[in-house]
Amino acid sequence: MISIKRRQRGAPATMHAPATMNAPATMHSVGPQVHPSRQDEEYNLRETDPQLGGERWPNARRGWMTGGERFSSTHDLVEQMFFLYVRVVKAKDLHRSTLTSRCDPYVEVKLGNYKGRTKHIENKTNPEWNQVYAFSKDRIQSSVLEVIVKDKEMLGRDDCIGRVAFDLNEVPTRVPPDSPLAPQWYRLDDRRGGGDIMLAVWMGTQADEAFSEAWHSDAATVYGEGVFNVRSKVYLSPKLWYLRVNVIEAQDVIPSDRNRLPEVFVKAQMGSQVLKTKICPTRTTTPIWNEDLVFVAAEPFEEKLTITVEDRVHPSKDEVLGKIVLPLTLFEKRLDHRAVHSRWFNLEKFGFGMMEADRRNELKFSSRIHLRICLEGGYHVLDESTLYSSDQRPTARQLWKQPIGVLEVGILGAQGLLPMKMRDGHGSTDAYCVAKYGQKWVRTRTILDTHSPKWNEQYTWEVYDPCSVITLGVFDNCHLGGGEKATAGTAARDSRIGKVRIRLSTLEAHRIYTHSYPLLVLHPHGVKKMGELQLAVRFTSLSLANMVYIYAQPLLPKMHYLRPFTVNQIESLRYQAMNIVAGRLGRAEPPLRKEVVEYMLDVDSNMWSMRRSKANFFRIMSLFSGIITMGQWFSQVCHWKNPITSVLVHILLLILICYPELILPTLFLYMFLIGLWNYRFRPRNPPHMDTKLSWADAVHPDELDEEFDTFPTSRPHDVVRMRYDKLRSVAGRIQTVVGDIATQGERFHSLLSWRDTRATSLFVVFSLCSAVVLYATPPKVVAMVTGLYYLRHPKFRSKLPSVPSNFFKRLPARTDSML
């Protein structure tokens, strides 16, 4: 195991942001309550001005690069960071001056206060390591790099075999896409030994291919398994399929008790997913179901499908009558809705009490089941919420369209992160960032013990649909090699710091967005700002024609509309898909842990929350606010609150009645002009988390405690009873509103139902008279009379309800029949 050690520990490094960012000074300090206006400003999105790409290398007088050269790289959305790379390849002909011939060599790379050490190789004079070390240029404290080969001693001090020294002023610089620097042999000179070592030393940036695999000096205090958990990685979600099992029928299903007919149902299981059909309505040995059971499967298909036919002997007891285990590679992959051939499968008898004669008879006679099974490639397997979906492509690659654009994200760093744990008596945060778009997940390296980490890592995704969302989350690494403490017998979990979502359709093409996004997290005590995430985002469109064409296409593949799933099926399958994705990514190295995947995929988005219910209610009210405003304005026109406006409306009404062909052109021209006017006030920045819209700034503490409660609840009975009573009161008001809506609809239905014979007779006579009048009267006259009647002066109005309203309210409804 390779470990990196530092001889003396200094003060934690502070990474300062550019002066133009103007971060609040009290971002992570504890003090008096913040003024509401200042708090709103703190929660807002801020535009930044980082030095992306870096126009020039540092001063050549420092020896890092010859003057006049420019930085050219695809990493143009991040601030350039310089590293000294040391690749230790191998050694040969190692020997010591002592009499012993045994040699257990390892290499120590020393630069100032930092030491990087390879693992030792026992009793070998020609060892190979092939390890890369990266030392941040900002923390270099020496002008000489030493590479020392030592012999590990079981007792006492390790002996030095030889060393090589490099002057940093003479180190060459490499810029991708240049080819990697070829390692060279260097002679080890020492009085106590000697040999040759193959090394490559160069100065580069984070664009270097060795960056992600290198052992960084920033993680000098990490050891053991934690070394693997601080490295940056790119992950791919497993390829997910829907497995549709159509259970048609079974034959010759014989129960153990031959004197009764079985109540048969089929249970299908694949891994942790278990589904059952309904019990056959008729008791028979040849039951028929014709039901679909849908599972989520992931490539490679490691799990098998188990089909069992069971008999409901007792409400609490089921008896297995037959069983079969089928590998998923046996089934056909379907790309559309064409029919798949069904097959008969023989069932194995279940149980241990089979006699030899029964086994011989089983070869001649066996129960069997009729199934139609296929892997659906025409669907998109939903593993994230449809509201924040980052991918809508079907499973089968043959059905994919060409990408319409490229998304590039530069994860610059974070600022003002709150302490997430205690270490050596002070608050500490070991932050890393995770980004998810489509099937590609990325994870930055972990920056240790700083509240303002600088990652400066850039990633690229292909875009197939602009109406998609990229999600980025910041987490605190709690797996650094033994310093973590488990709570309540559970393993340490990476703490969530915050999350940012960016919808691609809100981005202008070919524009670079550099913003600092507030990381807002809802805690049991209210909303809290955990810091800020600094990003640089660019969406590049490859074809404007394809972009316009996408807007006319269905959001999901066509199979979702030809053979749609029910709402319950969608939620259940999404939960299973999330579990599969979390399980597969948790097996990677380093693992992307389950708590991280669940937070990125919004696993608890459908849980009950009074806060979200209020927020959704006021969202609906804001949608209808325009209609309500128009109604109030029309009421003022009808009551002549502003006589000039009323006269103009009369004139407009008469013009539209005389020239009805102008109605639709006028309407669309009006929307065109409104759109042009609003273009001046279009949003310039991407949307971000809104505490007011989320109803998070005025939420009651008990509602927050209820939102963070487990499912099923773990609160005391009196608290649950109080919340249940409150929920009943809210549901009672909703019930009243729904009942009023139903009453109005039933009154409208009773106009011609003859429930009230007198009312129906009056309405039928009125309908006949109206038909005669409207037939004899020109439509323009009818429209003019109707419009002038509704716009009549208040002198001709009565404060009493109108005759049609009085008649409608007297109609019967079915409320009389309600218990």
Secondary structure, 3 states (H helix, E strand, C coil): CCEEEECCCCCCCCCCCCHHHCCCCCCCCCCCCCCHHHHHHHCCCEECCCCCCCCECCCHHHCCCCCCCECCCCCCCCCCCEEEEEEEEEEEEEEECCCCCCCCEEEEEEECCEEEECCCCCCCCCCEEEEEEEEEHHHCCCCEEEEEEEECCCCCCCEEEEEEEEEHHHCCECCCCCCCCCCEEEEEEECCEEEEEEEEEEEEECCCCCCCCCEEHHHCCCCHHHHHHHCCEEEECCCEEEEEEEEEEEECCCCCCCCCCCCEEEEEEECCEEEECCCCCCCCCCCEEEEEEEEEEECCCCCEEEEEEEEEEECCEEEEEEEEEEEHHHCEEECCCCCCCCEEEECECCCCCCCHHHHHHHHHCCCEEEEEEEEECCCCCCCCCHHHCCCCCCCCHHHCCCCCEEEEEEEEEEECCCCCEEECCEEECCEEEEEEECCEEEECCCECCCCCCEEEEEEEEEECCCCCEEEEEEEECCCCCCCCCCECCECCCCEEEEEEEEEHHHCCECCEEEEEEEEEEEECCEEEEEEEEEEEEEEEECCHHHHHHHCCCCCCCCHHHHCCCCHHHHHHHHHHHHHHHHHHHCCCCCCCCHHHHHHHCCCCCCCCCHHHHHHHHHHHHHHHHHHHHHHHHHHHHHCCCCHHHHHHHHHHHHHHHHCHHHHHHHHHHHHHHHHHHHHCCCCCCCCCCCCCCCCCCCCCHHHHHHHCCCCCCCCCHHHHHHHHHHHHHHHHHHHHHHHHHHHHHHHHHCCCCCCCHHHHHHHHHHHHHHHHHHHHCCHHHHHHHHHHHHCCCHHHCCCCCCHHHHHHHCCCCHHHHCC
